[in-house]
């Protein structure tokens, strides 16, 4: 989680042209952006504890690690890599990042070779795809690692689908939740995913029923 947070912060900096993340423990310095300070917190502007003491007390370390990543970008040459599409409805390939015209859509599970990056977009030979929906699986030349990673990904997805199945009809919903879900559908609270399909996962059903029963208790 920590590594993901650092990657996220570094990505935000890159996409917004922030060369260095600057933190100060002094509230006045932060709010007035003195000494180049560009990192503030919610508690500076409202009576909140956000982002919580755990993160707040480590923002100096976060800035340090993010800056290390930002400064190393130019010194490390880009290396092409294999990525696997992770998008149930497919992933659009565009003529340019963000707003380019759609050329085609790659199916979920398609393996692409990313040869260059622009922010969170990658060029795959035919066009640009959003890297938010690409799982990096291996370097472009490491075929053995590529095959192993793809297999791991497929096995994980299969396992996840088994423990968190999707129900497309009311009859597929477990009997202990069925009437609650039926009532939520009839009242229009749950509308499904279109085409007459319910499209609710096991965990989503559980959350919906729990929320419904809590609301009924509080009436």
C-alpha positions in Angstrom: 0.0 0.0 0.0 2.9 2.3 0.8 4.6 1.7 -2.5 1.3 2.3 -4.3 0.8 5.6 -2.5 4.3 6.7 -3.5 3.7 5.7 -7.2 0.3 7.5 -7.2 1.9 10.7 -5.8 4.7 10.6 -8.3 2.3 10.0 -11.1 0.2 13.0 -10.0 3.3 15.2 -9.9 4.4 14.1 -13.4 1.0 14.7 -15.0 0.7 18.1 -13.4 4.3 19.3 -14.1 5.3 19.3 -10.5 9.1 18.8 -10.4 9.5 18.5 -6.7 7.1 17.8 -3.8 7.8 20.2 -0.9 6.3 19.6 2.6 6.5 21.7 5.8 5.4 20.9 9.3 4.4 24.6 9.7 0.8 25.2 8.9 1.4 28.9 7.9 4.1 27.9 5.5 1.9 25.3 3.9 -1.2 27.4 3.5 0.7 30.4 2.1 3.0 28.2 0.0 6.1 29.7 1.4 9.6 28.4 0.6 8.2 26.5 -2.4 5.8 24.4 -0.2 3.2 22.8 -2.5 1.8 20.1 -0.3 -1.1 20.9 2.0 -3.6 18.8 4.0 -7.4 18.9 4.5 -7.0 19.8 8.2 -5.3 23.1 7.1 -8.6 24.4 5.7 -11.3 22.7 7.8 -11.8 21.3 11.3 -10.8 17.8 10.2 -8.2 15.2 11.1 -7.6 14.3 7.5 -5.4 12.6 6.3 -5.1 11.0 9.8 -2.0 11.1 12.0 -0.4 8.0 10.4 0.0 9.7 7.0 0.4 13.2 8.4 3.4 12.3 10.4 5.0 10.6 7.4 4.4 13.3 4.7 8.0 14.4 4.9 9.1 10.8 4.1 6.5 10.6 1.4 7.8 13.8 -0.2 11.4 12.4 0.0 10.5 9.1 -1.7 8.4 10.8 -4.4 11.2 13.3 -5.2 13.6 10.4 -5.5 11.3 8.9 -8.1 10.8 12.2 -9.9 14.6 12.8 -10.1 15.3 9.4 -11.4 12.9 9.5 -14.4 15.3 11.3 -16.8 18.3 9.1 -15.8 16.6 5.8 -16.4 16.0 5.0 -20.1 12.6 3.6 -20.9 12.4 -0.1 -21.4 9.5 -1.7 -23.4 7.5 -4.2 -21.5 4.6 -6.5 -21.9 1.2 -5.6 -20.4 -2.1 -7.5 -20.2 -5.4 -5.7 -20.6 -7.5 -5.8 -17.4 -10.9 -4.4 -18.5 -14.0 -6.6 -18.6 -15.6 -4.4 -21.4 -12.4 -4.1 -23.4 -9.8 -1.3 -23.6 -10.0 1.5 -26.2 -6.9 2.2 -28.3 -6.7 5.8 -29.3 -4.8 7.9 -31.9 -3.5 10.1 -29.0 -3.6 10.0 -25.2 -6.8 11.0 -23.4 -8.9 12.6 -26.2 -7.6 10.9 -29.3 -10.1 9.1 -31.7 -10.8 5.5 -30.9 -9.0 3.1 -33.4 -10.2 -0.2 -31.9 -10.8 -1.9 -28.6 -8.6 -4.7 -27.2 -10.3 -7.6 -25.4 -9.8 -8.3 -21.7 -6.7 -10.4 -21.4 -5.0 -9.2 -24.6 -1.2 -8.9 -24.2 0.3 -5.7 -25.6 3.9 -4.4 -25.9 4.2 -0.9 -24.5 7.0 0.9 -26.3 6.7 4.4 -24.8 4.7 6.2 -22.1 3.1 9.6 -21.7 1.9 10.0 -18.2 -0.5 7.2 -17.5 -0.8 6.4 -21.2 1.2 3.8 -23.2 1.9 3.4 -26.9 1.3 -0.2 -28.0 2.2 0.0 -31.7 -1.3 0.6 -33.0 -2.1 3.5 -30.8 -2.4 4.7 -27.2 -4.0 2.9 -24.3 -4.7 4.0 -20.7 -2.2 2.2 -18.4 -4.7 2.2 -15.6 -6.1 -0.9 -17.3 -2.8 -2.5 -18.1 -1.1 -5.0 -15.8 2.6 -5.0 -16.4 3.7 -8.6 -16.6 7.3 -8.8 -17.9 9.9 -7.1 -20.0 9.3 -7.3 -23.7 12.1 -9.8 -24.2 11.4 -12.0 -21.2 9.0 -14.5 -22.7 9.3 -17.1 -19.9 8.4 -14.5 -17.3 5.6 -13.2 -19.6 4.0 -16.6 -19.9 4.3 -17.3 -16.1 2.8 -13.9 -15.3 -0.1 -14.3 -17.6 -0.9 -17.7 -16.1 -0.7 -16.3 -12.6 -3.1 -13.5 -13.6 -5.6 -16.0 -15.2 -5.5 -18.3 -12.2 -6.0 -15.4 -9.8 -9.0 -14.1 -11.9 -10.5 -17.6 -12.0 -10.0 -18.0 -8.2 -11.5 -14.6 -7.6 -14.6 -15.3 -9.8 -15.1 -18.5 -7.8 -15.2 -16.8 -4.4 -17.1 -13.7 -5.7 -19.4 -14.9 -8.5 -21.6 -12.6 -10.5 -25.3 -13.1 -10.4 -27.2 -12.1 -13.6 -30.7 -13.2 -12.6 -32.6 -13.2 -9.3 -32.7 -17.0 -9.4 -28.9 -17.1 -9.2 -28.8 -14.9 -6.1 -28.5 -17.1 -2.9 -31.9 -17.8 -1.4 -31.0 -16.1 1.9 -30.6 -12.7 0.0 -33.0 -13.2 -2.9 -36.1 -11.6 -1.5 -34.2 -8.5 -0.3 -32.6 -8.1 -3.7 -35.9 -8.7 -5.5 -37.4 -5.8 -3.4 -34.5 -3.5 -4.2 -34.9 -4.3 -7.9 -38.7 -3.7 -7.8 -38.2 -0.4 -6.1 -35.7 0.7 -8.7 -32.8 1.0 -6.3 -30.9 -1.7 -8.2 -31.3 -1.4 -12.0 -28.9 -4.0 -13.2 -26.3 -3.6 -16.0 -28.6 -3.6 -19.0 -29.8 -6.4 -21.3 -32.0 -7.8 -18.5 -28.9 -8.8 -16.5 -28.6 -8.1 -12.8 -24.8 -8.1 -12.9 -24.3 -8.1 -9.1 -21.3 -9.8 -7.5 -21.7 -11.9 -4.3 -20.0 -9.1 -2.3 -22.2 -6.4 -3.9 -25.3 -8.4 -3.0 -24.1 -8.7 0.6 -23.4 -5.0 0.9 -26.8 -4.1 -0.6 -28.7 -6.4 1.7 -26.8 -5.3 4.7 -27.5 -1.6 3.9 -31.2 -2.4 3.4 -31.5 -4.2 6.7 -29.7 -1.5 8.6 -32.0 1.1 7.1 -35.0 -0.9 8.1 -33.7 -1.2 11.7 -33.2 2.6 11.9 -36.7 3.5 10.8 
